[in-house]
């Protein structure tokens, strides 16, 4: 599991461990280098499931092009090569709807999206050549994060819940009518678990799918936070830089194929908010 100490990676690690899997976490926070192919190869065994979630996020990718290419593209290729050398592995990649433009076409408008799109093409070719049994799930904005993410343009979607539900005021850096796809973290994790277990034949010649998500406005996010018991004030103060990034994302990410393959979808924003409050209650955060 690369990125196993992150928000989604940590939840996925716990879910897999709960299913009885032995999970080896490989994370930059441990001092590990995602481009260290020999080290990666030494950790792998035939028939392993490899979950690749490590990445430089959107905001930081825009600010540091070279770092984004090294981690998101070169690191992914190093891991694919390690899997190819070992043989028999199943490679599950966390992609993003940022590979799509505002019209929903595969035409990324950010460095983050471009690097993820490049890996999608690579993994499909590795798969076509029989090097690796690879597949990828495109994530929408995952909510609700329990912390403030470092330089993630989508961080406001979680902060709308996190701050006001803890009694803190929050200024949303995009307009209230900004629409974006979101997915609850528990659903995102379950999508990865199910994607990993799908027979290769079920995916045909394209192993990349949009994970199911909900298309909502930021005003609807705020209303859901209020219904969940928010006491902090929610205001909208658009930041031109953040707004420009988000405006390049698709409003929705159709997932008919993923649903047909049996991947789950959230019931609604209220269910996501309840899951978050349950997790906060259980951890004491």
Backbone as CSV, one residue per row, in Angstrom:
resi,resn,N_x,N_y,N_z,CA_x,CA_y,CA_z,C_x,C_y,C_z
1,UNK,0.847,-1.187,0.000,0.000,0.000,0.000,0.887,1.244,0.000
2,UNK,0.930,1.945,-1.135,1.642,3.219,-1.117,0.665,4.303,-0.687
3,UNK,1.177,5.303,0.034,0.283,6.329,0.559,-0.615,5.802,1.654
4,UNK,-0.167,4.750,2.325,-1.006,4.094,3.329,-1.160,4.843,4.628
5,UNK,-0.428,5.951,4.793,-0.583,6.782,5.991,-1.448,8.008,5.721
6,UNK,-1.939,8.127,4.496,-2.797,9.248,4.150,-4.239,9.005,4.558
7,UNK,-5.101,9.930,4.184,-6.517,9.874,4.564,-7.195,8.618,4.007
8,UNK,-7.264,8.501,2.694,-7.917,7.337,2.093,-7.069,6.089,2.301
9,UNK,-5.750,6.217,2.149,-4.873,5.072,2.325,-4.965,4.469,3.712
10,UNK,-5.053,5.318,4.726,-5.181,4.818,6.092,-6.476,4.058,6.303
11,UNK,-7.570,4.605,5.759,-8.859,3.921,5.877,-8.846,2.595,5.122
12,UNK,-8.214,2.590,3.945,-8.146,1.360,3.161,-7.261,0.325,3.853
13,UNK,-6.181,0.767,4.453,-5.307,-0.152,5.199,-6.080,-0.838,6.316
14,UNK,-6.850,-0.050,7.065,-7.639,-0.625,8.165,-8.714,-1.583,7.652
15,UNK,-9.310,-1.235,6.528,-10.357,-2.098,5.956,-9.763,-3.432,5.512
16,UNK,-8.631,-3.396,4.847,-8.003,-4.623,4.366,-7.525,-5.482,5.533
17,UNK,-6.964,-4.828,6.549,-6.524,-5.574,7.734,-7.716,-6.257,8.401
18,UNK,-8.854,-5.567,8.414,-10.055,-6.141,8.994,-10.567,-7.340,8.217
19,UNK,-10.200,-7.407,6.934,-10.581,-8.550,6.097,-9.576,-9.692,6.221
20,UNK,-8.558,-9.489,7.052,-7.570,-10.533,7.276,-6.329,-10.438,6.426
21,UNK,-6.184,-9.355,5.655,-5.010,-9.199,4.800,-3.806,-8.725,5.614
22,UNK,-2.623,-9.151,5.203,-1.384,-8.610,5.770,-0.986,-7.422,4.914
23,UNK,-1.026,-6.229,5.485,-0.815,-5.008,4.723,0.571,-4.432,5.032
24,UNK,1.361,-4.214,3.992,2.659,-3.561,4.116,2.492,-2.132,3.607
25,UNK,2.712,-1.158,4.471,2.543,0.251,4.115,3.878,0.826,3.652
26,UNK,3.834,1.509,2.524,5.031,2.158,1.958,4.655,3.616,1.727
27,UNK,5.177,4.509,2.565,4.722,5.897,2.564,5.908,6.834,2.702
28,UNK,5.817,7.977,2.042,6.895,8.962,2.119,7.123,9.435,3.543
29,UNK,6.068,9.425,4.364,6.203,9.856,5.758,7.115,8.926,6.554
30,UNK,7.375,7.740,6.025,8.295,6.799,6.654,9.720,6.948,6.119
31,UNK,9.911,7.918,5.219,11.208,8.105,4.594,11.402,7.271,3.338
32,UNK,10.325,6.679,2.830,10.415,5.836,1.640,10.332,6.664,0.366
33,UNK,11.060,6.237,-0.644,11.099,6.905,-1.941,10.285,6.094,-2.937
34,UNK,9.237,6.681,-3.480,8.361,5.971,-4.392,9.066,5.630,-5.702
35,UNK,10.183,6.282,-5.985,10.929,5.991,-7.217,12.014,4.937,-7.021
36,UNK,12.130,4.393,-5.830,13.161,3.395,-5.535,12.676,2.016,-5.986
37,UNK,12.843,1.743,-7.283,12.315,0.497,-7.842,12.918,-0.758,-7.196
38,UNK,14.237,-0.820,-6.957,14.777,-2.022,-6.297,14.158,-2.270,-4.921
39,UNK,13.964,-1.203,-4.158,13.344,-1.347,-2.849,11.898,-1.826,-2.972
40,UNK,11.174,-1.248,-3.905,9.791,-1.677,-4.134,9.745,-3.153,-4.531
41,UNK,10.639,-3.532,-5.424,10.665,-4.916,-5.899,10.944,-5.887,-4.758
42,UNK,11.797,-5.468,-3.813,12.162,-6.354,-2.702,10.986,-6.625,-1.766
43,UNK,9.991,-5.735,-1.776,8.838,-5.889,-0.884,7.717,-6.733,-1.487
44,UNK,7.794,-6.957,-2.791,6.696,-7.614,-3.495,6.904,-9.115,-3.619
45,UNK,5.769,-9.820,-3.647,5.761,-11.257,-3.888,4.716,-11.543,-4.966
46,UNK,4.927,-12.593,-5.758,3.900,-12.950,-6.748,2.534,-13.107,-6.078
47,UNK,1.496,-12.679,-6.780,0.095,-12.750,-6.332,-0.262,-11.697,-5.295
48,UNK,0.642,-10.768,-5.007,0.305,-9.658,-4.120,-0.732,-8.745,-4.778
49,UNK,-1.538,-8.095,-3.947,-2.373,-6.980,-4.383,-1.611,-5.698,-4.048
50,UNK,-1.418,-4.844,-5.023,-0.671,-3.601,-4.825,-1.633,-2.436,-4.988
51,UNK,-1.857,-1.678,-3.928,-2.724,-0.499,-3.961,-1.835,0.739,-4.001
52,UNK,-1.925,1.494,-5.082,-1.043,2.647,-5.282,-1.831,3.939,-5.108
53,UNK,-1.710,4.536,-3.899,-2.425,5.771,-3.592,-1.497,6.962,-3.400
54,UNK,-0.192,6.736,-3.384,0.748,7.837,-3.146,0.727,8.830,-4.305
55,UNK,0.681,10.123,-3.979,0.669,11.152,-5.020,0.889,12.523,-4.405
56,UNK,1.399,13.438,-5.220,1.428,14.853,-4.871,0.084,15.437,-5.268
57,UNK,-0.586,16.117,-4.345,-1.954,16.585,-4.572,-2.012,17.745,-5.574
58,UNK,-3.271,18.116,-5.873,-3.514,19.069,-6.939,-2.858,20.418,-6.779
59,UNK,-3.078,21.077,-5.628,-2.514,22.402,-5.430,-0.997,22.397,-5.468
60,UNK,-0.388,21.430,-4.808,1.072,21.338,-4.790,1.615,20.963,-6.164
61,UNK,0.885,20.135,-6.905,1.320,19.771,-8.248,1.383,20.993,-9.154
62,UNK,0.434,21.917,-8.994,0.459,23.136,-9.794,1.657,24.014,-9.442
63,UNK,2.041,23.993,-8.177,3.148,24.840,-7.730,4.512,24.219,-8.004
64,UNK,4.595,22.891,-8.036,5.877,22.212,-8.196,5.736,21.136,-9.267
65,UNK,5.883,21.559,-10.506,5.712,20.679,-11.663,6.682,19.497,-11.613
66,UNK,7.952,19.772,-11.295,8.961,18.709,-11.303,8.677,17.645,-10.249
67,UNK,8.254,18.088,-9.061,7.927,17.129,-8.003,6.725,16.284,-8.406
68,UNK,5.728,16.908,-9.018,4.539,16.169,-9.447,4.902,15.089,-10.456
69,UNK,5.772,15.418,-11.423,6.187,14.425,-12.401,6.993,13.313,-11.747
70,UNK,7.850,13.670,-10.808,8.690,12.649,-10.181,7.845,11.666,-9.368
71,UNK,6.946,12.190,-8.543,6.165,11.312,-7.672,5.016,10.657,-8.425
72,UNK,4.194,11.466,-9.069,2.964,10.941,-9.664,3.214,10.088,-10.902
73,UNK,4.189,10.491,-11.727,4.444,9.762,-12.967,5.615,8.790,-12.826
74,UNK,6.801,9.309,-12.470,7.973,8.439,-12.364,7.803,7.398,-11.255
75,UNK,7.208,7.808,-10.136,6.986,6.872,-9.038,6.024,5.762,-9.427
76,UNK,4.977,6.125,-10.158,4.013,5.114,-10.600,4.663,4.143,-11.580
77,UNK,5.493,4.667,-12.457,6.181,3.784,-13.417,7.153,2.857,-12.695
78,UNK,7.846,3.375,-11.675,8.759,2.524,-10.903,7.999,1.369,-10.248
79,UNK,6.814,1.672,-9.721,6.027,0.631,-9.073,5.488,-0.369,-10.094
80,UNK,5.054,0.125,-11.244,4.612,-0.778,-12.307,5.748,-1.698,-12.753
81,UNK,6.951,-1.138,-12.874,8.103,-1.940,-13.278,8.449,-2.980,-12.211
82,UNK,8.318,-2.599,-10.944,8.569,-3.559,-9.868,7.566,-4.702,-9.936
83,UNK,6.299,-4.363,-10.180,5.270,-5.399,-10.310,5.546,-6.287,-11.524
84,UNK,5.969,-5.672,-12.604,6.296,-6.435,-13.818,7.436,-7.418,-13.561
85,UNK,8.453,-6.978,-12.844,9.609,-7.825,-12.569,9.250,-9.011,-11.680
86,UNK,8.387,-8.767,-10.708,8.006,-9.825,-9.773,7.032,-10.803,-10.424
87,UNK,6.082,-10.269,-11.172,5.104,-11.103,-11.864,3.954,-11.535,-10.974
88,UNK,2.799,-11.671,-11.591,1.644,-12.208,-10.882,0.915,-11.248,-9.967
89,UNK,1.358,-9.992,-9.898,0.727,-9.042,-8.987,-0.522,-8.428,-9.630
90,UNK,-1.382,-7.888,-8.797,-2.545,-7.136,-9.253,-2.385,-5.710,-8.777
91,UNK,-2.352,-4.767,-9.704,-2.020,-3.368,-9.440,-3.299,-2.538,-9.468
92,UNK,-3.611,-1.881,-8.349,-4.827,-1.071,-8.231,-4.407,0.378,-8.018
93,UNK,-4.755,1.221,-8.965,-4.273,2.609,-8.989,-5.390,3.586,-8.636
94,UNK,-5.065,4.535,-7.753,-6.005,5.602,-7.407,-5.830,6.756,-8.385
95,UNK,-6.729,6.838,-9.359,-6.705,7.956,-10.284,-7.702,9.009,-9.814
96,UNK,-8.054,9.924,-10.665,-8.857,11.078,-10.263,-9.711,11.578,-11.418
97,UNK,-10.862,12.160,-11.089,-11.676,12.762,-12.136,-11.033,14.031,-12.688
98,UNK,-9.900,14.450,-12.101,-9.164,15.592,-12.645,-8.511,15.265,-13.985
99,UNK,-8.574,13.994,-14.413,-8.119,13.662,-15.764,-9.131,14.149,-16.800
100,UNK,-10.321,14.541,-16.338,-11.374,15.026,-17.218,-11.434,16.551,-17.177
101,UNK,-11.864,17.165,-18.279,-12.063,18.610,-18.258,-13.485,18.928,-17.825
102,UNK,-13.846,20.199,-17.870,-15.154,20.624,-17.376,-16.305,20.004,-18.161
103,UNK,-16.033,19.602,-19.408,-17.060,18.969,-20.234,-17.091,17.459,-20.061
104,UNK,-16.232,16.936,-19.177,-16.208,15.502,-18.927,-15.365,14.717,-19.913
105,UNK,-14.575,15.416,-20.726,-13.725,14.729,-21.701,-12.366,14.419,-21.076
106,UNK,-11.673,13.368,-21.545,-10.327,13.076,-21.047,-9.330,14.104,-21.561
107,UNK,-9.293,15.236,-20.889,-8.493,16.377,-21.327,-8.099,17.180,-20.089
108,UNK,-7.162,16.662,-19.274,-6.840,17.293,-17.993,-6.354,18.727,-18.149
109,UNK,-6.781,19.583,-17.231,-6.432,20.997,-17.251,-5.525,21.380,-16.088
110,UNK,-4.991,20.394,-15.387,-4.044,20.632,-14.298,-2.899,19.634,-14.416
111,UNK,-1.776,19.978,-13.798,-0.633,19.063,-13.791,-0.985,17.765,-13.070
112,UNK,-1.713,17.888,-11.968,-2.152,16.707,-11.225,-2.933,15.769,-12.133
113,UNK,-3.918,16.313,-12.844,-4.723,15.499,-13.739,-3.916,14.918,-14.886
114,UNK,-2.976,15.693,-15.407,-2.160,15.214,-16.521,-1.291,14.032,-16.110
115,UNK,-0.702,14.100,-14.915,0.142,12.991,-14.475,-0.687,11.737,-14.230
116,UNK,-1.867,11.904,-13.680,-2.732,10.747,-13.437,-3.211,10.141,-14.759
117,UNK,-3.525,10.994,-15.745,-3.956,10.500,-17.048,-2.836,9.716,-17.723
118,UNK,-1.606,10.181,-17.567,-0.463,9.487,-18.154,-0.316,8.091,-17.552
119,UNK,-0.525,7.974,-16.247,-0.415,6.663,-15.599,-1.557,5.745,-16.053
120,UNK,-2.747,6.299,-16.227,-3.854,5.488,-16.741,-3.474,4.843,-18.077
121,UNK,-2.890,5.637,-18.975,-2.490,5.102,-20.274,-1.427,4.028,-20.118
122,UNK,-0.468,4.287,-19.245,0.605,3.319,-19.027,0.074,1.995,-18.486
123,UNK,-0.781,2.075,-17.468,-1.224,0.818,-16.843,-2.072,-0.007,-17.804
124,UNK,-2.842,0.659,-18.662,-3.602,-0.094,-19.651,-2.669,-0.780,-20.654
125,UNK,-1.542,-0.117,-20.965,-0.605,-0.739,-21.897,0.166,-1.880,-21.228
126,UNK,0.561,-1.702,-19.977,1.186,-2.798,-19.226,0.235,-3.984,-19.173
127,UNK,-1.034,-3.687,-19.014,-2.053,-4.744,-18.948,-2.207,-5.423,-20.308
128,UNK,-2.245,-4.616,-21.368,-2.389,-5.164,-22.729,-1.253,-6.108,-23.076
129,UNK,-0.042,-5.768,-22.629,1.129,-6.589,-22.929,1.276,-7.781,-21.981
130,UNK,0.392,-7.862,-20.980,0.459,-8.980,-20.057,1.509,-8.835,-18.978
131,UNK,2.019,-7.612,-18.781,3.046,-7.386,-17.767,2.457,-7.401,-16.350
132,UNK,1.315,-6.733,-16.202,0.702,-6.561,-14.879,-0.813,-6.595,-15.033
133,UNK,-1.504,-7.236,-14.096,-2.967,-7.183,-14.039,-3.327,-5.876,-13.339
134,UNK,-3.493,-4.813,-14.131,-3.679,-3.471,-13.577,-5.107,-3.001,-13.779
135,UNK,-5.547,-2.148,-12.868,-6.854,-1.498,-12.975,-6.804,-0.193,-12.183
136,UNK,-7.666,0.776,-12.548,-7.645,2.087,-11.906,-9.059,2.575,-11.634
137,UNK,-9.227,3.245,-10.495,-10.487,3.875,-10.154,-10.301,5.370,-10.029
138,UNK,-11.123,6.130,-10.759,-11.044,7.592,-10.690,-11.885,8.093,-9.517
139,UNK,-11.211,8.704,-8.576,-11.878,9.242,-7.398,-12.394,10.647,-7.646
140,UNK,-13.599,10.911,-7.168,-14.068,12.282,-7.023,-13.467,12.839,-5.730
141,UNK,-13.854,14.031,-5.334,-13.381,14.604,-4.072,-13.893,13.752,-2.918
142,UNK,-12.968,13.251,-2.092,-13.328,12.340,-1.007,-13.570,13.146,0.272
143,UNK,-14.716,12.904,0.901,-15.078,13.605,2.138,-15.569,12.586,3.171
144,UNK,-15.445,12.866,4.457,-14.985,14.107,5.058,-13.620,13.848,5.681
145,UNK,-12.616,14.621,5.296,-11.290,14.494,5.889,-11.313,14.991,7.327
146,UNK,-10.638,14.282,8.248,-10.600,14.741,9.633,-9.559,15.818,9.888
147,UNK,-8.730,16.110,8.861,-7.672,17.113,9.020,-7.664,18.010,7.788
148,UNK,-6.886,19.058,7.868,-6.762,19.963,6.736,-5.663,19.451,5.814
149,UNK,-5.973,19.055,4.575,-4.960,18.508,3.687,-3.969,19.571,3.226
150,UNK,-2.744,19.158,3.029,-1.709,20.084,2.566,-1.887,20.356,1.078
151,UNK,-2.201,21.597,0.743,-2.241,22.062,-0.641,-3.129,21.201,-1.540
152,UNK,-4.282,20.834,-1.051,-5.260,20.135,-1.872,-6.358,21.120,-2.236
153,UNK,-6.540,21.354,-3.531,-7.518,22.348,-3.964,-8.929,21.987,-3.536
154,UNK,-9.188,20.694,-3.343,-10.534,20.241,-2.989,-10.781,20.219,-1.486
155,UNK,-9.841,20.704,-0.699,-9.959,20.603,0.755,-11.185,21.281,1.333
156,UNK,-11.728,22.277,0.635,-12.894,22.999,1.155,-14.109,22.097,1.303
157,UNK,-14.209,21.043,0.482,-15.394,20.190,0.524,-15.502,19.450,1.850
158,UNK,-14.383,19.157,2.470,-14.389,18.546,3.802,-14.472,19.603,4.887
159,UNK,-13.778,20.726,4.676,-13.741,21.777,5.689,-15.126,22.356,5.966
160,UNK,-16.004,22.326,4.970,-17.383,22.791,5.164,-18.052,22.008,6.296
161,UNK,-17.727,20.736,6.410,-18.265,19.909,7.490,-17.401,20.008,8.741
162,UNK,-16.105,19.809,8.562,-15.203,19.639,9.708,-15.208,20.835,10.650
163,UNK,-15.045,22.018,10.113,-14.989,23.197,10.967,-16.314,23.518,11.638
164,UNK,-17.380,23.767,10.866,-18.669,24.119,11.464,-19.239,23.055,12.400
165,UNK,-19.018,21.781,12.127,-19.505,20.744,13.031,-18.746,20.741,14.351
166,UNK,-17.559,21.344,14.347,-16.778,21.487,15.584,-16.976,22.863,16.204
167,UNK,-17.932,23.645,15.647,-18.235,24.959,16.210,-17.388,26.086,15.676
168,UNK,-16.622,25.832,14.607,-15.752,26.865,14.047,-16.362,27.438,12.772
169,UNK,-16.228,28.745,12.594,-16.689,29.379,11.360,-15.772,28.968,10.208
170,UNK,-16.337,28.954,8.996,-15.525,28.594,7.838,-15.935,29.422,6.630
171,UNK,-14.926,29.959,5.928,-15.144,30.719,4.697,-14.819,29.819,3.513
172,UNK,-15.816,29.485,2.722,-15.640,28.588,1.577,-14.984,29.365,0.437
173,UNK,-13.870,28.849,-0.143,-13.126,29.616,-1.143,-13.656,29.510,-2.564
174,UNK,-14.892,29.019,-2.724,-15.531,28.974,-4.041,-16.965,29.456,-3.886
175,UNK,-17.619,29.728,-4.993,-18.988,30.249,-4.953,-19.973,29.159,-4.537
176,UNK,-21.136,29.551,-3.984,-22.108,28.554,-3.506,-22.709,27.693,-4.605
177,UNK,-22.673,28.151,-5.854,-23.245,27.368,-6.946,-22.203,26.497,-7.638
178,UNK,-20.985,26.450,-7.104,-19.945,25.587,-7.670,-20.354,24.132,-7.481
179,UNK,-20.389,23.402,-8.561,-20.814,22.002,-8.512,-19.605,21.083,-8.702
180,UNK,-19.562,20.023,-7.917,-18.465,19.061,-8.027,-18.935,17.685,-7.580
181,UNK,-18.294,16.635,-8.065,-18.622,15.279,-7.610,-17.876,14.980,-6.305
182,UNK,-18.546,14.324,-5.366,-17.929,13.940,-4.101,-18.263,12.480,-3.798
183,UNK,-17.429,11.879,-2.958,-17.660,10.506,-2.524,-17.253,10.393,-1.064
184,UNK,-18.031,9.679,-0.268,-17.677,9.449,1.121,-16.495,8.503,1.216
185,UNK,-15.664,8.699,2.229,-14.441,7.908,2.324,-14.733,6.418,2.462
186,UNK,-15.767,6.054,3.195,-16.067,4.622,3.355,-16.465,3.993,2.020
187,UNK,-17.211,4.732,1.231,-17.600,4.228,-0.081,-16.392,4.141,-0.996
188,UNK,-15.512,5.150,-0.956,-14.298,5.127,-1.774,-13.451,3.900,-1.449
189,UNK,-13.305,3.619,-0.165,-12.520,2.455,0.263,-13.146,1.161,-0.241
190,UNK,-14.462,1.048,-0.106,-15.130,-0.169,-0.562,-15.017,-0.329,-2.071
191,UNK,-14.994,0.785,-2.797,-14.803,0.711,-4.251,-13.439,0.116,-4.579
192,UNK,-12.411,0.528,-3.850,-11.076,-0.033,-4.088,-11.041,-1.524,-3.780
193,UNK,-11.669,-1.911,-2.683,-11.686,-3.326,-2.298,-12.350,-4.163,-3.392
194,UNK,-13.478,-3.698,-3.891,-14.208,-4.469,-4.900,-13.501,-4.429,-6.255
195,UNK,-12.912,-3.284,-6.597,-12.172,-3.190,-7.857,-11.009,-4.174,-7.868
196,UNK,-10.348,-4.319,-6.734,-9.205,-5.219,-6.641,-9.586,-6.664,-6.867
197,UNK,-10.826,-7.019,-6.562,-11.245,-8.412,-6.649,-11.932,-8.754,-7.969
198,UNK,-12.169,-7.775,-8.823,-12.834,-8.057,-10.087,-11.947,-8.905,-10.991
199,UNK,-12.498,-9.934,-11.615,-11.728,-10.691,-12.603,-11.280,-9.770,-13.733
200,UNK,-10.077,-9.980,-14.223,-9.543,-9.122,-15.275,-10.464,-9.088,-16.493
201,UNK,-11.076,-10.208,-16.797,-11.934,-10.288,-17.978,-13.136,-9.352,-17.880
202,UNK,-13.595,-9.074,-16.672,-14.762,-8.199,-16.487,-14.473,-6.763,-16.905
203,UNK,-13.199,-6.391,-16.935,-12.823,-5.011,-17.240,-12.580,-4.776,-18.729
204,UNK,-12.563,-5.833,-19.514,-12.376,-5.673,-20.951,-11.021,-5.077,-21.285
205,UNK,-10.990,-4.226,-22.321,-9.708,-3.667,-22.761,-9.418,-2.301,-22.154
206,UNK,-10.289,-1.847,-21.244,-10.034,-0.577,-20.549,-10.300,-0.782,-19.068
207,UNK,-9.227,-0.791,-18.292,-9.334,-1.115,-16.865,-9.484,0.121,-15.994
208,UNK,-9.899,1.239,-16.592,-10.080,2.488,-15.849,-11.571,2.786,-15.728
209,UNK,-12.046,2.991,-14.496,-13.462,3.288,-14.282,-13.613,4.510,-13.381
210,UNK,-14.665,5.258,-13.606,-15.042,6.324,-12.676,-15.723,5.687,-11.474
211,UNK,-15.211,5.936,-10.269,-15.924,5.467,-9.092,-17.239,6.242,-8.954
212,UNK,-18.309,5.598,-8.491,-19.573,6.310,-8.287,-19.413,7.483,-7.323
213,UNK,-20.121,8.565,-7.607,-20.032,9.771,-6.780,-21.369,10.494,-6.791
214,UNK,-21.460,11.557,-6.002,-22.640,12.413,-5.963,-22.269,13.781,-6.529
215,UNK,-23.058,14.290,-7.452,-22.822,15.620,-7.999,-23.605,16.640,-7.173
216,UNK,-22.880,17.523,-6.474,-23.524,18.453,-5.541,-22.912,19.842,-5.669
217,UNK,-23.651,20.855,-5.220,-23.097,22.208,-5.145,-22.500,22.424,-3.757
218,UNK,-21.638,23.417,-3.650,-21.072,23.720,-2.335,-22.154,24.238,-1.384
219,UNK,-23.184,24.854,-1.923,-24.301,25.269,-1.082,-25.013,24.048,-0.501
220,UNK,-25.147,22.985,-1.303,-25.752,21.748,-0.806,-24.874,21.087,0.250
221,UNK,-23.561,21.197,0.095,-22.664,20.701,1.137,-22.894,21.460,2.437
222,UNK,-23.018,22.777,2.339,-23.243,23.599,3.529,-24.580,23.259,4.191
223,UNK,-25.593,23.042,3.378,-26.901,22.684,3.930,-26.847,21.333,4.647
224,UNK,-26.091,20.395,4.087,-25.948,19.087,4.733,-25.205,19.219,6.063
225,UNK,-24.199,20.104,6.102,-23.485,20.341,7.360,-24.422,20.930,8.402
226,UNK,-25.288,21.852,7.986,-26.268,22.429,8.909,-27.218,21.358,9.436
227,UNK,-27.684,20.489,8.546,-28.603,19.424,8.980,-27.927,18.460,9.956
228,UNK,-26.610,18.309,9.809,-25.868,17.392,10.685,-25.572,18.000,12.051
229,UNK,-25.906,19.310,12.211,-25.728,19.937,13.513,-24.626,20.958,13.602
230,UNK,-24.209,21.516,12.470,-23.147,22.519,12.490,-23.564,23.729,13.309
231,UNK,-22.663,24.214,14.136,-22.901,25.435,14.915,-21.997,26.571,14.461
232,UNK,-20.965,26.248,13.706,-20.105,27.285,13.144,-20.750,27.904,11.922
233,UNK,-20.431,29.157,11.657,-21.008,29.873,10.524,-20.288,29.487,9.226
234,UNK,-21.042,29.334,8.150,-20.476,29.030,6.841,-20.725,30.211,5.913
235,UNK,-19.646,30.833,5.457,-19.722,31.937,4.503,-19.050,31.522,3.202
236,UNK,-19.335,32.255,2.136,-18.710,31.985,0.840,-17.865,33.194,0.439
237,UNK,-16.562,32.975,0.339,-15.621,34.020,-0.061,-14.697,33.444,-1.126
238,UNK,-15.136,33.462,-2.369,-14.366,32.819,-3.439,-12.942,33.354,-3.558
239,UNK,-12.013,32.423,-3.668,-10.608,32.719,-3.936,-10.382,32.445,-5.420
240,UNK,-9.962,33.443,-6.197,-9.849,33.260,-7.655,-8.959,32.086,-8.051
241,UNK,-7.905,31.836,-7.293,-6.994,30.739,-7.632,-7.676,29.392,-7.455
242,UNK,-8.327,29.206,-6.306,-9.028,27.942,-6.053,-10.198,27.785,-7.009
243,UNK,-10.952,28.865,-7.205,-12.117,28.797,-8.092,-11.706,28.399,-9.502
244,UNK,-10.585,28.943,-9.984,-10.129,28.616,-11.338,-9.783,27.142,-11.480
245,UNK,-9.171,26.574,-10.449,-8.831,25.145,-10.496,-10.100,24.299,-10.517
246,UNK,-11.025,24.610,-9.614,-12.239,23.813,-9.496,-13.120,23.949,-10.741
247,UNK,-13.117,25.116,-11.351,-13.932,25.323,-12.552,-13.464,24.471,-13.724
248,UNK,-12.239,23.964,-13.655,-11.725,23.085,-14.707,-12.083,21.624,-14.490
249,UNK,-12.719,21.321,-13.361,-13.131,19.952,-13.078,-14.522,19.693,-13.665
250,UNK,-14.856,18.450,-13.936,-16.214,18.144,-14.398,-17.228,18.318,-13.276
251,UNK,-18.453,18.690,-13.635,-19.533,18.825,-12.656,-19.988,17.473,-12.128
252,UNK,-19.848,16.452,-12.945,-20.254,15.116,-12.564,-19.348,14.102,-13.255
253,UNK,-19.349,12.899,-12.741,-18.518,11.844,-13.312,-19.373,10.590,-13.455
254,UNK,-20.048,10.425,-14.584,-20.931,9.271,-14.774,-20.204,7.961,-14.478
255,UNK,-20.887,7.078,-13.751,-20.238,5.840,-13.303,-21.110,4.625,-13.597
256,UNK,-21.826,4.642,-14.712,-22.691,3.518,-15.062,-21.903,2.218,-15.127
257,UNK,-20.697,2.291,-15.681,-19.898,1.076,-15.820,-19.501,0.520,-14.455
258,UNK,-19.066,1.400,-13.559,-18.678,0.957,-12.219,-19.857,0.354,-11.473
259,UNK,-21.018,0.982,-11.595,-22.208,0.460,-10.923,-22.591,-0.913,-11.474
260,UNK,-22.449,-1.081,-12.786,-22.759,-2.365,-13.398,-21.788,-3.455,-12.933
261,UNK,-20.572,-3.035,-12.559,-19.560,-3.970,-12.067,-19.733,-4.272,-10.576
262,UNK,-20.711,-3.607,-9.945,-20.998,-3.884,-8.543,-20.327,-2.976,-7.544
263,UNK,-19.764,-1.864,-8.006,-19.145,-0.926,-7.071,-20.241,-0.086,-6.403
264,UNK,-20.060,0.262,-5.127,-21.121,0.936,-4.381,-21.158,2.449,-4.603
265,UNK,-22.291,3.041,-4.216,-22.471,4.486,-4.283,-23.063,4.978,-2.969
266,UNK,-22.693,6.181,-2.556,-23.233,6.773,-1.334,-24.740,6.991,-1.457
267,UNK,-25.426,6.869,-0.317,-26.867,7.126,-0.296,-27.166,8.613,-0.438
268,UNK,-26.292,9.461,0.102,-26.499,10.899,0.044,-25.553,11.608,0.999
269,UNK,-25.605,12.933,0.998,-24.703,13.716,1.845,-24.987,13.508,3.330
270,UNK,-26.241,13.310,3.676,-26.561,13.114,5.097,-25.909,11.839,5.632
271,UNK,-25.885,10.793,4.820,-25.250,9.541,5.238,-23.745,9.741,5.398
272,UNK,-23.136,10.519,4.503,-21.697,10.800,4.605,-21.407,11.578,5.883
273,UNK,-22.254,12.560,6.188,-22.066,13.351,7.412,-22.197,12.484,8.656
274,UNK,-23.162,11.564,8.648,-23.328,10.660,9.796,-22.099,9.776,9.976
275,UNK,-21.564,9.273,8.870,-20.351,8.447,8.953,-19.202,9.237,9.564
276,UNK,-19.078,10.500,9.162,-18.006,11.331,9.699,-18.187,11.555,11.194
277,UNK,-19.411,11.903,11.607,-19.658,12.135,13.024,-19.426,10.864,13.851
278,UNK,-19.776,9.724,13.286,-19.507,8.451,13.978,-18.012,8.237,14.151
279,UNK,-17.247,8.557,13.100,-15.802,8.349,13.184,-15.165,9.297,14.168
280,UNK,-15.653,10.532,14.229,-15.135,11.497,15.184,-15.448,11.038,16.618
281,UNK,-16.681,10.551,16.797,-17.079,10.067,18.118,-16.237,8.890,18.569
282,UNK,-15.910,7.995,17.626,-15.154,6.798,17.967,-13.683,7.073,18.249
283,UNK,-13.137,8.117,17.576,-11.721,8.417,17.753,-11.467,9.521,18.747
284,UNK,-12.524,10.266,19.075,-12.358,11.365,20.017,-11.697,12.577,19.404
285,UNK,-11.668,12.650,18.048,-11.054,13.787,17.372,-11.891,15.025,17.581
